Amino acid sequence: MRDQISLRRIGTSLLVATGLTSTATAQTSSQNSIQIDGTKFALHGDSVSYRFHVDGTTGDLLGDHFGGSDRGDTIEAGFGPVEGWVSMIGRVRRELPDLGRGDFRIPAVQIRQSQGYTISDFQYKSYTVLDGKPGLKDLASTFGTDSDASTLIIHLYDNYSSVAADLSYSIFPKYDAIVRSVNITNMGKGNITVEKLASFSVDLPFDDYDMLELKGDWAREGIRVRREVGFGTQGFGSTTGYSSHLHNPFLALVPRTTTESQGEAYGFSLVYTGSFAAEVEKSSQGITRAMLGLNPSQLSWPLGPAESLVSPEVVAIFSTTGIGGMSRKFHNLYRKHLMKSKYATETRPILLNSWEGLHFNYNASTIYNLAKETAALGAKLFVLDDGWFGVKHPRLSDNAGLGDWEVNPQRFPDGLKALVDNITALPVSASSEKLKFGIWVESEMVNPDSSLYEQHPDWALHAGDYPRSLVRNQLVLNLAMPEVQQFVIDSVSKILNSSNISYVKWDNNRGIHEIPSSYTDHQYMIGLYKVYKTLTERFPDVLWEGCASGGGRFDPGILHYFPQIWTSDDTDAVERVHIQFGTSLIYPPSAMGAHVSATPNELSRRNEPIEFRAHVAMMGGSFGLELDPAHMPEGDKAKVPDLLKLAEKVNPIVVKGDMWRLRLPEESNYPAALFISDDKKQAVLFYFKLSRAHINDHWPVIRLQGLDAGAMYKVDGNQTVSGASLMNRGVSYTFQGEFDSKVVFLERV
């Protein structure tokens, strides 16, 4: 046995132990969240424990427990005789499963060695304990100080191929969250290729599980799907180059008895914006394996001697209070330990975006008049969307100009600064503030009809002589190239330095085609994150919003840099109820952009009352308008100022509070959600009726959740009712016709 080594670095506590047979006394990190006894390891949260150990014979890392708090001795399973083709390695719970040595289940790692083999045999060597949560090199990641988190790194080594694997486990005890990533290092003399690398793989105990996911497409993102996990493999992912509208990089497994408010739930969220794979397998032995990570079809990452590949991290959260409890833990963790923006937990200015009101049809006077209408209604931020740029190739439609980030002199003869100065001088109605200005960019893209493409056609992603397929008349710039990264940084910086710009909407309107190599997608993401990091640190006072044709990149990787994302291009309020409730399964409502658009809606052609549209949009952290007030019905326009005041009252509770989904839109015509402020003194109930009324309709009752049963609450400034009554007896409201809604305030007294 080797002696344990204790070291300390500046600002970080570091503890290292080596040797398979180490019997050092149990070591506990800050907050008692990591416990180590020889080669037995445990991570403890307030209500979760994650335990594993080293197999003394094989050196393999085997899982013992992931679930409710367990600080006692591990109960070893009793194994009977092993018969058939599945040997012991295919029956145990493994932390880093490989393929080719008898485990026939889906692998988390597969490496093509320099000799051509695809076999790996990682064995335990040592561990390291760190206070706090370190970031990942080149990637978005969670963060935390030594009072927030502790980190355990398990060092594995394949003696046959000279490849090392470091498994990093961070525990955020307050959120029952375990964050894991994997670092593969080539310690040999030849070149190897990492063909598959899942960030997190876990074998759950025998049970019958359902799988929860978010599916969709353009204008119908975030649709919640719950399906039974059957024997064999099942899963989903993205090959679009981005996280995509089609599937979100999130997976949950729940026993079939789990509901929104009761039962156990396991949630897994990949902090990444590129192509991914989520895989689940129920084996012949009844164990369910779940993993999430880079899509292997777009990896094949080459590693020369001494080179490393770090996987994006996965956040795993365990809940004993149902699916809703899992969601609230994700919401709070992401607001406080993923989103780096100063606006992550701050209220957002109500905005008006020019897109749905004007599209490309405007000039300087049109925009200024729309800004005046914005200020007159009481909104505090005006956003100029697509169409403001292009000199030689003016952006008059979506077929030209992307890449040429200079103001269009025909539309704005006095330049961008003059326009911004005029707009930011406008006083906001019923306020002492002046109107703020925001702008739209799509800096990752280029039109072939542009000066940039004429000068640098090689900057667009392409695969040799294969045709460069256009989507929305545009190509994708190759952000894997350092010169492209610098161009994007410089062009956006020039815009922001030129004028008093408070907000940037960063759009992306197509997927990635024709990549020159399978690993280009991951290189692109590393380049994109470098661009985001540079710009957000250079302009920390700018409010950044992510967008990708709506929610095509609504993922934790974007949220690390931008505090909000445009949830969907579908602004129809009925559709948005489904989209926003679904997206909240994993993402905090504070991160959702939600706007009131004109009626009939330009996509659904549905007519909905202005109050209903506004109430739905108020459930997003960034509330705004997406219309031209000059074309609003006078009755609706007269209601807008009061609705904006209501939105400002609601916003702090939505941004900082906890969301309780009381009734789901896919299960009821009367969906409802309750937001409770972080200090528990206020709450706001959103209650909707979606479809047409029936004659002599009933009065539905909704029971609230999350209140203090022993406290008294004043409801809408009128009745004072106990929390127990509100949760056990509930409240009832009448609704008029279809598309009706209520916003109800509760104040603790």
N, C-alpha and C positions, 0 to 999 in steps of 0.2 A: 504493500500500500504506500502510495506517495503522500507526503504531508500536504495538507491544504495550504494554499497561498492566499493571503489577504493583501490586497492593494487598494490604494485610493488615488483617484485622479482629481484634478481641479474641478470642483462643482459636481462631481459624479462619484458615487460610491461604487466600487468595483470589487466583486468577490469571485475568485476563480478556484475551481476544484478540478483535479485531474485524477485519472485512474478509475478503471471500471469497478474496483472493489472498495472504493473509498467508503469509510464508515465514520466520517466526521459527524459530530453532533449536529442536530437539526439547526439549520441556519434560517433566520427569518429576516426578510427585507423590511424596509420602512412600512409602517402600518400593518405589519404582520400578514402581508398578503401573499408572500412566497415562502413556502416551507420545503426544506430539503433534508432528507434523512438518507445518507449514503447515496444510493442511486434511485431513490423514490422522490418524486417531485410533485408538489401541489401548489396550485394558484387559487387563492380564495378571494371572493368578493363578498358583498354584504349578504347575498342570497345564493351564491353559486360557488361550486368547487370544480376545479379541473385537475385531475390526477393522472399521472402516468409513471411508468418505471422502466428500467432497463432489464431486459431478459438476460439473466446471468450466463446462459449458454450461448446465445446467438449474438448478443450485443444489440439486438433490435430494440426500438423504443415502442413500448406497448401501452395503450390506453387502459385506464382503470375506471374512470368516472368523469362524466360531464353532466352536471345537473345541480340539484339542490345542495345546500351547504353540507359539507362532509369533512370535518376536521379530525376524525378519528382514524384508526388503522384501516387500511384497505382490506376488504374481504376478498380473498382470492377465490376465483371461480374453480369449481371442481370439474375436471375433464374426464370423460369416459374414454373408452377405446376409440382410436381414430381409425376409421375404415374408409374405403373408397379412394377416389382420386384426389380429394381435397385433404391435404396434409395439415398439420397444426398451423403452419404459417398462413393458411387460408381460412382459419377459423378464429384467430385472435384479432383484437382491436389494435390497429397499427397507426402510428403517428405519421410516418413517411413511407407509405406502401410503394413498392417497386413491382415490376412485372418480369417474369421469367425465371423465378426461383421457387415456384409452387403456389404463390398467391395469384389465383386466376381472376381476382376482382380488378376493377379499374385502378390503374396506378396513379399516384400523385406525381411521380417523377419518372422520366425515361431519358436516358443519356446514351447517345451513340459515342462509344469510346473510340480512341484513336485507332484501335485495331478493327473497328467495325462492329464490335459487340454492342448490344443494347441491354446488357445486364448491369445492375448495380447492387452493391452489398454494403450499405451504410451501417456502421457500428459506432456505438457510443464511445467518446473519448474523454470529454470534460464538460464543464458548464461554467457560465459566467452570470453573475447577478448585478444588475444596474439599478440605481434609484432613478425614477422618472421614466419617461418614454422618449427615446431618441427618434429623430426623423430618419427617413430613408433617403439615401443618395439618389438624386435625380427624379424622385417620385413624390407624388402627393402622399401625405400620411397624417395620422393622428399625432397629437403632441400632448405633453403633460409634464409637470414638475414632479419632484420626489414626494410631494404631498398628494398628488393625483394618481400616480401610477408607479409600478415597478416592473422590471423586465428581467426575464430569464432567457438566456441563450444556451441552447444545447448544441455542442459541437460533435458532429458525426464525421466519420472518415471511411472511405472505401479503400482498403489496403491493396486491392487488386488493380484498381485504375488510378490511384492517387488523386481522387476527387474528394473534396471536403464539402460538407453541407452544414450550415449553421441555421438552426431553427430558432427564431426569435419569438418568444411569447411575452406579451405585455398584458398586465392585468390592471384595469380601472375598477377598483372595488365598488365605488359608489354606483356604477352603472351595470355591474355584473357582466362586464365586457372583457373578452380576451381577444387580443389583436395579434395575428401571427403573419410572419413573412418568412421566406426561405432564401438563403444566400448560397449559391453554388459556386465553388472556386476550383479551377483546374490547377492542381498542384503537381501535375506530371510534366513531361517534356513534349508530348504530342498535342495535337489539336483535337478537341472534342466538340460535340454538338448537343445542346440541350433541346430535346425534341418536345418534351412536355414538362411543365412545372406548375403544379397547383399550389396556391399560397396557403391554403388551409384544407386539410383532410381530416375527417373524424369518423370513427365507427361508433354509431349509437347503439345502445343496448337493444335487445330483442323487443320489438313492439310493432304495432300496426300504425304507420304514420301516413299523414297527408302532406303533400308538398304545396307550399304557397309560392306564387310568383306573380310578376307584373308583366303582362303581354300588351301588344298593341300594334300600332302603325301610325303613320302621319295622321294627325288630328284625332286620334283615339288612343292616346298613350295611357299607361298606368292602369290598365284594366286588371282587376284582381282575379286570379284563377286559383282555385283550390281543387286538387285532384289526388286520388289515392296513389300511394307508392306501391307498385306491384313488384313481383319477383323479376329480376333482370335489371337492365339499365334504362334510365329515363333521364331527361334533362333538357337543356336549352342553352342558348348562347348567342353570340353575335359574330358575324364575319364581315360586318360592314366597315371595319376599321375604327368604329366608335362603339360606345355602349349601346346606342341605337334606340329608336322608337319600338322596335319589334320585341325586344326582351330587355329587362333591366338587370344589371349585375347584382341581383339580390335573390336570395333563396331562404325559405323558412321550412322547417319540418316541425309538425305538431302531431301529437297523438290524435286519433280520430274523435276523441271526446272533447278536445280543446275548443273553446269558443272565444269570442272577442274578449270576454272578461274573466274567464275561468280556465284553469288547466295550464299545462306546461307548453312552452314554445321555444324553439331554437331558431335564431335568425342569423344569417350570414350575409355580409355586405362587402363587396370588393371595392377598394378605394382605387379606382382606375377608370379611364375614359376610353380605352381602346377595346378591340375585340376580346371576348372572354368566353369561357365555357363553365357552365354549372352542370355537374353530373351527380346523379344519385343512383345507387345500386342496392337492391335488396338481394343478398346472396342466398345460395342454397341453404345456408345455415341460419337464415333469418336475421342476420345482422345487416343494418342499413348503413351504408357508407355514403357520405356527402362530401363533395369537394368543389372548390371554386377557385378559378385562377385564369391565367393567360390561355387564349385559345390555341391549342397545339397546331392547328392547321395554319396559323400565322405566327409561328415561332421559329423553330429550327435555328436556335441562337448559337453561333460559333464562339468557342472560348479557346484562345491560345493559352500557353503556359502563363500562370499567375493571374489570369483574367477571371473576373467574377460576373455573375448575373444575379441581381437581386429581384425577387418577385414583388409585385404590388402586395400590399397587406390586405388581409381580410379581417373585418371586425365580426366577432361571434358574440352574440348576446343570448343569455338564458333568462327566461321569465317563468315565474310560477303564477302570474296573474293574467294569463291569457295572451292573446295576440296583441291586444291593446297595451298591456304592460310592456311587452317587447318593443312596440313602437315608441312608447314614451321614453324608454331608455335610449334607443337610437337617437331620438330627437334631441334629448338633452346632451348626450355625448357629442353629437355632431356640432351642435351650436357652440359648445364650450371647448371642445378638444379636437375639432377638425377644421372648422371654418376660421381662417386666420384674419379675415377682414374686421376692421373696427366696427363695421355695421352688423356683425353677425347677430348681436342681441340688442340692436338699436332699432327704433321705429324708422320707417321709410317715408319719404315725401310722396304724397299723392301726385301722380303724373298723368299727363296726356301724351300719348304716342300718335304720331301723324299717319302711321301706315294705313290702317283700315279706313281712315277718313279721306285720305288723298291718294294713296298709292304713289305712283310716279308723277302725278298730274299737279305740279305746283311750280312756283317761282318765289322770289324773295318777298314780294308783297303778300302772296297767299300764306306763306309760312308765318310772317309777322302777324297777320290777321288771326291766324289760328292760335298763335301764342297769346294774343290779347284776349281771345275767347277763353283760353285756358286759365289765365290769371283772373278773369272776371268771374269764373265759376268757383274759384277758391282753390284750384289745384296749384301745387307749388313747384312743379317741375315739368318743363316742356321738352319732348324728345323728338328730334328730327331723325326720321328713319331713312330708309334706302332712297338713293337718287340724288344726293347732294354733290357728287364728285364727278371727276372725269373732265379733262381739257380737250385733248385730241380725240378721245373716244368718250363723249359725254354719256353719263348713266341716265338715259331717258327711258329705258326698259331693262329687263334682266339679261339682255344679250350683249352688253358692253360695259367696259369701265372698271370692273373689279381688278384691283391691283394698282390703280392710278389714284392714289389718295390725296388729290388736290381738288379744291372746291371748283365746281363748274362755273366758269365766269359768265356764261349766258344766263344762268339762273340767278347767280349772286354776283352782279357786277362790282359791288363794293367789297367783296371778299367775305370770308367766314367770320372774321373778328368783328366786323361792323354789324353783321347780323346778330351775333351773340351779344354784343354790347347793347344793342337796341332791345333785345328780348330780356336780358337780365336787368334792365332798368325798369321793367314793368312791375307795378305794385300788385301784390296778390290781394284780392278782395277779402275784406274782413280780417286782415292780417297786417302786421308791421313788416312782413318779409317782402323781398323782391323775388320775382320768378327765377328759377334756376334753369339751366340749359343742359340737355344731354344729346348724345349723338350715336348713330348706328354705324358699325363697321363689320365687315366680313373679311378679315385680314388673312385668313388661311386659304383664300380662293383667288382665282384669276380667270378672267374671260380671255379667250383667244383674241377677241377684238379689244385689245388694250395695248398701251405702250409697254407695259411691263412684259407681256408675253412676246411682243415683237423683239424686245431686247434680250430676254432670258427664257426662251422656250424650254430649255433644259431644266428650269426650276420647277416645272409642273411634273407631278408624279406620272411616270410612264414606264412601260416594260419594253425596251428595245424598239423594234419596228411595229409592234402591235398597235392597232388604232387606239387613239386616246378618246375614250367614250365621254361624251358630254352629258351632264345632267344639269338642268336649269341653265343651259348654255355656258357652263363653267367647268373648270378643272381645279384640282386640289394642288396647292403648292406643297413641295416636299420639305416639310419642317424638320426632316432628319438632317438636312444640309445646314451647316453653321451659317453660311451666307444668307440663306433664306430666313433663318431665325433673326439675324441681325437686321435684315430689311424690314421685317414685320415690327420689330422693336423700334427701329428708327422712324418708320412711317407713322406709327400710332403715337409715339412720343412727340413728333412734330405737330400733329393735330392738337394734342392736349396742351402743349406749350404755347400754341398760337392764340388760345382763347380761354375764357373763363368757363370751362366745361366741368360739370359736376358729376356726370353719369355717362357710362358707356354701355351700350347694348352690343355684345360680341356675338355675332351670328355665324352659322355654319349650315349650308343648305344642300349638302349632298354627301353620300358615302364615298369611301375610297375604292377606286378600281385600279387595275393594272399597276400593282406595286412591283418594283424591280426584283425584290427578294422577299421570302416569307417573313423575315424579321424586320422589314422596313416599317411595318405598322408600329412595333414597339419602339423603334428608333424615333418615329414621328412623335409618339407620345412623350418621350423624354425631351425632344425638342420643343414641343408645345408647352410642357410644364416649365421649361427654362424661360420661354417667352412670358408666360403668365407670372412667374416669380419675379422676373426683372421689372415688368410693367407695374404690377401691384405694389411692389416695394418702392418703385420710383414715384408712383402717384397714389399714396395711401389714402388721400382724402377723396378720391374718386369712388363713387358707388358703381361697381361693375356688375353687370347682369349677363349670365350665359344664356345662349339660345342656339338651337340647332333645328331649324324648321319647327320650333316649339320645343318639345321635350326629347329630342333625339340624343341629347347628351345630358340628361338629368341624372347625374351620378356623383358619388363622393369625391372623385378626382377634381371635377369642376368646382364643387363646393369648398374645397380646400383653399381656392384662390378667390372665387366669387361668392358673395353671400346670398345670391338669389339667382334663379333660373326661370326663364319663360316656360311655363308648364306645358302649354300646348297652343298651337295655332288655332285650335277650335275654341272660340270664345262663347259658343252657345252655352247658356247657363245650365240647362238640363244635362248636357254632355259633361260640362265642367264639374258638376256634382260628383259624377262617377270618377272622372279623371283625378280630381283633387282628393277625394276619399281614398282612392287607390294609391296615389303617390304618397299619401301620409302613412301608408303601411310601413315605410322605412324612413322617409325624409320629413324633416320638420316643416310645418306649414309656413314658418317664418321665411323659408327659402323659396316659396312659390310666388311667381308673378301671376297676377289674376286681374283682368281688366273688364270693364263694362263696355260692350260694343253696341253698335246700332241694331235696331230691329226693323224688318226681319233680319235675322242673322245671315251674313253673306254665305255661309257654308250650309247651314241646316235649313234656311228660309223659314225658321220658326219665329213667331211673334211671342215675346215674353215681356211682362211688366218691368218697368225700370227698377222697381224696388227688388223684385226677384233677382234680376241680373246683378244688382249692386250687392245684395246680401250674400250671394254665392261668391262674388269676387272678394268680399271682405274677409273670407276665410284664408286668403293668401297674405303673406307678409308684405308683399309689394302690390298695393291696390292702385288701380288707375283706370283711365278712360282710353278707349281705342275707337274714336269716332270724330266726326266733324260736328261741333255743337250747332253750326249754322243750319244743319239739315235735321236737327232733332225736332220732334213735335213740341210745341210750346209748353204743353202740360208736363212732359217729361223734363224739359230743360229747367222749368221752374222748380222741380224737385231736387235737382242735382246738388245745389249748395248744402241743403240739409243732409243729404246722403253722404256728402263728403265729410261733413262734421261728424256724422255717426261713424264713418270709417276711421277717422282720426281717434275717436274714443275707443274703438274696438282694437286698433292696431297694436298698442302695447301689450294687450292680453294675448293676442295671437302670436306676436313675435317672441315673447318671453315665457308664456305660460305652457301648461300641459293640455294636450288634446285628448278628449275621451270620445271615441266614436260610439254613440249611443244606439244608432240604428243605421244599417248599411243600405245604400241605394239599390244594390242588387237584390236585397232581401225585402225591401219595403217601399211602398209609395210615399212614406213619410220619413225620409232619412233625417238624422239629427246628429249634431256634434256639440259637445260642451268644451269650452276653453276655460281653464282655471288659472288665474294669475300666479306668478311665481311666489308671491307672499301669501297666497291663499285667501286674500281679502276680497277679491272680486272674481266674477265669472260671467261668461256670456254664452247664451244658448242660441245656436242656429238650428232652425226647425223648418223643414220644407215640405211642401206638397208638390209632387211632380206631374201627375197626369190628371186627366179630366175628372171633374166632380161627378159623383153619383147623386141622383135625386134623394133627398132626405138623408144626407150623408151623416156618418157617425162622427164623434169627436174623439180622435185618438189621444191616448194617454202616453206620455213619455216619462220614464223614470231616469232621474239624473244619477250621475256617478261621481266619485272622487271628492265629494264634499265632506265636511266634518259633521258627523251625525249629531253631535252634541251642541253644535253652534246654531245660531239663528241667522237667517238671511232675509234681507229685504228684496222682494221681487219687483223689478221695474219701479222702484220707489214707492210701492203701494203696500201690499201684504207683507207681513213678516212671518216667515215659516221656518221650521226647524230643518236642519240638514237631513235628519232621519225621515221626515215626511216627504221631502223632495226626492229622496232616493228610493223610499219604499212605497210611497203612495203615488208620487209623480205629479206632473202638471198636465193640463189639457187645454188645448186651444182649438177654436174653430177656424177653418180655412174656407176661403171664397174661391170657387172655381179651380182651374188648373194653374200651375206655376205660381203658387202662393207661398209666402214665407213669413217667418217671425224671427226677430232678433230680440232676445230677452236678457236684461242685465240683472245680475244678482250681486248684492253687496253684503258682506258679513258684518253683523252688528254686535 
